[in-house]
């Protein structure tokens, strides 16, 4: 099946968090802000997923449902092995209602109050939130950024931080959100060796693993250390299959002891019947849709980069190797974070993510979502150009 990602699906009036604040269903209306914040796509899910959900709902009864059936767990394990070389067993898969809840759980269960938890900003804001909400000590291993806007890990500093016995846990974002950086195999191996040598457990948040540029390869940390039981992986249907509203996530947990802790905390909670139907369809029938959406996002990335290079050459940005977000440097405007977002809302009619929410290093930056039909992306970029005072070329 061929999918049309150029088609706009109006979402005003559907309780959409992303679009609910808008007063028009036309994303290019001059009086309407275009929302390219929030990590979800403006594309319909695969037909296979929609069919599976519809058929399950048509049964008419959505009661308590078994979430540990072999069909469901085998679908998850098969996907991980087939796409990412993660050799997970069904008993190692633990359902969790959302990756944010998973982060809170692992911080609370695998550290004690006062323990240090290492994060690598700029990074998804809930990393710091999970640490601070649970009374742990936030330890920041800041990413390094070169003159071209490319990010790398400060592994020398990480070695020092991991060697401190007070630091018990590292939260890894792979690929990195918000910068779209894809960690290479060498970097991940070095990080894993440092943490395992010093007894630092790693929680690898890989919820964006499905969205990677076509010429590049995603490496799962767990696949690089198959003998270790000190790496827990978080995966989700939310990003790659655009199912954020279902909140279906899983932890891949090699250690039986760790699994018992997690199950004790989660109790008997499990996926809803619609989540199960969606997950099986996603992991067993939606490869073609995922490949096509990646190709479309690749083209959007190329369109964005060409536009910025030609029309806004003074505005730096990080080349997005993965995810459907791009990290834009607007520090030249000289605005404080909230003033920057207000400027974009009022002058460019754009709703974007405030870079400051991803850490101190994100001040003056914005996160810009490229998973939208091309005509919406083009209009958004033209608005940004006009707002920044550049001449609008035809």
C-alpha positions in Angstrom: 0.0 0.0 0.0 1.2 3.5 -0.8 0.5 6.2 1.7 -0.2 9.9 1.0 1.6 12.0 3.7 0.8 15.2 1.9 -2.9 15.0 3.0 -3.9 17.3 5.8 -6.1 15.8 8.5 -8.0 18.5 10.4 -7.8 17.9 14.2 -9.4 20.9 15.7 -12.4 19.7 17.7 -10.8 16.3 18.4 -9.4 17.1 21.8 -5.9 17.2 20.2 -3.4 18.6 22.7 -1.3 19.8 19.7 -4.1 21.6 17.8 -6.7 22.4 20.4 -5.7 26.0 21.0 -6.2 26.9 17.4 -9.2 28.7 16.0 -9.1 27.3 12.4 -8.7 23.9 10.8 -6.6 25.5 8.0 -2.9 25.3 9.2 -1.9 28.0 6.7 -4.6 30.5 7.6 -2.8 33.9 8.3 -4.7 34.2 11.6 -3.9 30.7 12.8 -0.7 29.6 14.5 0.9 26.5 13.0 1.9 24.1 15.8 5.2 22.3 15.2 5.7 21.6 18.9 4.9 18.3 20.7 6.6 15.1 19.5 3.8 13.5 17.3 3.2 13.4 13.6 0.5 15.1 11.6 0.1 11.8 9.6 -2.6 9.1 9.9 -1.4 5.8 11.4 -1.0 2.8 9.2 -4.1 1.3 7.7 -3.2 -2.0 9.4 -3.3 -0.4 12.8 -6.5 1.5 12.2 -8.2 -1.7 10.9 -6.9 -3.7 13.9 -8.3 -1.1 16.4 -11.6 -0.9 14.6 -12.1 -4.6 14.4 -11.4 -5.0 18.1 -13.7 -2.1 19.0 -16.4 -3.6 16.9 -16.6 -6.6 19.2 -18.5 -4.3 21.5 -16.9 -5.2 24.8 -13.7 -3.7 26.0 -13.3 -5.4 29.4 -10.2 -6.4 31.4 -7.7 -7.9 28.9 -4.7 -10.2 29.3 -1.6 -8.3 28.4 0.9 -11.2 28.6 -0.3 -13.4 25.8 2.3 -15.0 23.6 0.9 -13.3 20.5 1.4 -9.9 22.0 4.8 -10.5 23.7 6.1 -12.4 20.7 5.2 -9.4 18.4 7.3 -7.1 20.6 10.2 -9.4 20.8 10.2 -10.2 17.1 10.2 -6.5 16.3 13.2 -5.8 18.6 15.2 -8.7 17.1 14.3 -8.1 13.5 14.9 -4.3 13.5 17.4 -3.7 16.3 19.2 -7.0 17.1 17.8 -6.9 20.7 17.5 -10.6 21.8 14.7 -10.1 24.3 12.7 -12.9 25.8 8.9 -12.5 26.3 9.3 -12.7 30.1 11.7 -9.7 29.9 9.0 -7.4 28.4 7.2 -5.3 31.0 4.3 -3.1 29.9 4.2 0.4 31.3 1.6 3.1 30.6 3.8 5.7 29.0 7.6 6.3 28.8 7.3 9.2 31.3 5.9 6.9 33.9 8.7 4.4 33.1 11.3 7.1 33.8 9.8 7.9 37.1 9.6 4.2 38.1 13.2 3.4 37.3 14.6 6.4 39.1 12.5 5.6 42.2 13.2 1.9 42.2 16.9 1.8 41.3 18.2 4.7 43.4 17.7 6.0 46.9 17.0 9.6 48.0 20.2 11.6 47.7 21.7 9.3 45.0 23.1 10.9 41.9 21.4 10.4 38.5 23.3 11.4 35.4 21.6 13.0 32.4 23.0 14.5 29.2 21.4 17.9 28.4 20.1 19.2 26.2 17.7 16.3 26.7 14.0 15.6 27.0 12.7 17.6 29.9 11.2 14.8 31.8 14.7 13.3 32.5 15.5 16.1 34.9 11.9 16.1 36.1 12.0 12.5 37.1 15.2 13.0 39.0 14.0 16.0 40.9 10.5 14.8 41.6 11.9 11.7 43.3 14.4 13.6 45.5 17.5 12.4 43.7 20.6 14.5 42.9 20.7 15.8 39.3 24.2 15.2 37.7 24.6 16.9 34.4 27.0 15.5 31.8 26.5 18.2 29.2 26.7 17.3 25.5 29.4 19.0 23.5 28.5 21.1 20.4 31.0 22.0 17.7 30.9 25.1 15.4 28.7 23.3 12.9 26.1 22.5 15.5 26.9 18.8 15.8 26.6 17.2 19.2 28.8 14.6 20.9 29.2 13.2 24.4 31.6 14.4 26.9 32.9 10.9 27.8 35.9 12.2 29.7 33.6 14.0 32.2 31.2 11.0 32.2 34.1 8.8 33.3 34.7 11.1 36.3 31.0 11.3 37.2 30.5 7.5 36.9 33.5 6.8 39.1 31.8 8.7 42.0 30.0 6.0 44.0 27.2 8.4 44.8 26.1 8.3 41.2 24.0 5.2 40.6 22.1 5.7 37.4 22.5 7.1 33.9 19.5 8.1 31.8 20.4 7.9 28.1 18.3 9.4 25.4 19.0 7.5 22.2 18.4 9.0 19.6 18.7 12.3 21.4 15.6 14.4 21.8 15.7 17.4 21.1 18.8 17.6 18.9 18.0 14.6 16.7 21.5 13.3 17.2 22.0 9.6 16.5 24.7 8.0 18.7 27.2 5.9 16.8 28.3 2.5 17.8 31.7 3.6 19.1 30.2 6.2 21.3 27.6 3.9 22.8 30.2 1.2 23.4 32.4 3.6 25.3 29.5 4.9 27.3 28.4 1.4 28.2 31.9 0.3 29.2 32.3 3.3 31.5 29.0 2.8 33.2 29.3 -1.0 33.6 32.8 -0.7 34.9 31.7 1.7 37.6 28.5 -0.1 38.5 26.2 2.6 37.1 22.9 1.1 35.8 21.8 2.6 32.4 18.2 3.3 31.4 18.3 3.7 27.6 15.2 5.6 26.4 14.9 4.6 22.8 11.4 5.7 22.0 12.5 7.5 18.9 14.4 4.5 17.5 12.1 4.0 14.5 12.7 7.4 12.9 16.2 7.5 11.5 17.6 9.0 8.2 17.8 6.4 5.5 21.6 6.3 5.2 22.2 5.9 8.9 21.8 3.0 11.4 20.3 3.1 14.9 22.2 1.0 17.4 20.5 -0.1 20.6 22.7 0.0 23.7 21.4 -3.4 24.9 22.3 -5.1 21.6 25.9 -3.9 22.1 26.1 -5.5 25.6 24.0 -8.6 25.3 25.5 -10.3 28.4 24.8 -7.3 30.7 21.7 -7.2 32.9 22.4 -3.6 34.0 20.8 -2.0 30.9 17.1 -1.4 30.8 15.6 -0.3 27.5 12.4 1.8 27.1 10.5 1.5 23.8 7.2 2.8 22.8 4.6 2.9 20.0 4.2 6.6 20.5 6.8 8.1 18.2 7.5 5.7 15.4 3.9 4.7 14.9 2.3 8.0 15.9 0.2 6.4 18.7 1.1 8.8 21.6 -2.5 8.9 22.7 -2.5 5.2 23.5 0.5 5.5 25.9 1.7 2.1 25.1 5.3 1.6 26.2 7.5 -1.3 27.3 10.6 -1.8 29.4 13.0 -4.5 28.3 14.5 -5.8 31.6 17.2 -8.5 31.5 17.5 -8.9 35.3 14.9 -11.1 37.0 15.4 -9.2 40.2 14.8 -5.9 38.5 11.6 -7.3 36.8 10.2 -8.3 40.2 10.8 -4.8 41.5 9.0 -3.3 38.6 6.1 -5.7 38.6 5.7 -5.1 42.3 5.3 -1.4 41.7 3.1 -1.7 38.6 0.9 -4.4 40.1 -1.6 -6.0 37.7 -1.8 -3.0 35.4 -1.6 -4.0 31.7 -2.5 -2.7 28.2 -6.0 -2.0 27.1 -7.5 -4.2 24.4 -7.1 -1.4 21.9 -3.4 -1.0 22.8 -2.9 -4.7 22.3 -4.5 -4.7 18.9 -2.5 -1.6 17.9 0.8 -3.0 19.1 0.4 -6.4 17.3 -0.5 -4.6 14.1 2.3 -2.1 14.4 5.0 -4.7 15.1 3.9 -7.3 12.7 2.1 -5.5 9.8 3.3 -1.9 9.6 6.9 -2.1 8.3 5.9 -0.7 4.9 4.1 2.3 6.5 7.1 3.0 8.7 9.6 2.8 5.8 7.4 5.2 3.8 7.0 7.7 6.6 10.8 7.7 7.2 11.3 8.4 3.5 8.9 11.3 3.6 10.5 12.7 6.7 13.9 12.3 5.0 12.6 14.5 2.2 11.2 17.0 4.7 14.6 17.2 6.4 16.2 17.9 3.0 13.6 20.5 2.2 14.1 22.2 5.6 17.9 22.2 5.2 17.8 23.6 1.7 15.4 26.4 2.7 17.4 27.4 5.8 20.7 27.4 3.8 19.3 29.5 1.0 16.9 31.8 2.8 18.0 32.0 6.4 21.8 31.3 6.1 22.6 33.2 9.3 20.4 30.9 11.4 22.3 27.8 12.6 20.6 24.5 13.1 21.7 20.9 13.9 21.4 18.4 11.1 18.7 15.9 12.3 20.2 12.4 12.0 17.1 10.9 13.7 13.7 11.7 15.1 11.5 14.2 13.2 12.6 17.2 15.2 15.3 19.7 14.3 17.1 22.0 16.8 17.3 25.7 15.7 19.6 28.3 17.2 17.8 31.7 17.5 20.1 33.2 20.0 20.9 36.0 17.4 17.5 37.5 18.3 18.8 38.3 21.7 15.6 37.3 23.4 15.0 35.6 26.8 13.4 32.1 26.5 9.8 33.2 27.2 10.1 36.3 25.1 11.4 34.2 22.2 8.4 31.9 22.3 6.1 34.9 22.5 7.9 36.5 19.5 7.4 33.3 17.4 3.7 33.0 18.4 2.9 36.6 17.7 5.2 37.5 14.8 5.6 34.2 13.0 2.3 32.6 14.1 4.3 29.5 15.0 4.0 27.4 18.2 7.4 25.8 18.8 9.0 24.1 21.8 11.1 26.3 24.0 14.7 25.1 24.0 15.2 26.3 27.6 13.0 23.5 28.8 15.7 21.0 27.7 18.3 22.5 30.0 20.3 25.6 30.5 22.2 25.0 27.2 18.9 25.2 25.3 18.3 28.9 26.0 17.7 30.7 22.7 17.0 27.5 20.8 13.7 26.0 19.7 12.6 22.5 18.7 10.8 22.4 15.4 8.7 19.3 14.3 9.2 18.2 10.7 6.6 15.4 10.7 3.9 17.4 8.8 2.7 17.7 5.2 5.2 19.5 3.0 2.9 22.5 2.3 2.5 23.0 6.1 6.3 22.9 6.5 6.9 25.3 3.7 4.4 27.8 5.1 5.9 27.5 8.6 9.4 28.2 7.2 8.1 31.2 5.2 6.5 32.6 8.4 9.8 32.1 10.2 11.7 33.9 7.4 9.3 36.8 7.4 9.4 37.1 11.2 13.2 37.3 11.2 13.1 40.1 8.7 14.5 38.2 5.7 13.1 39.0 2.2 10.6 36.5 1.1 11.7 35.0 -2.2 9.3 33.6 -4.7 
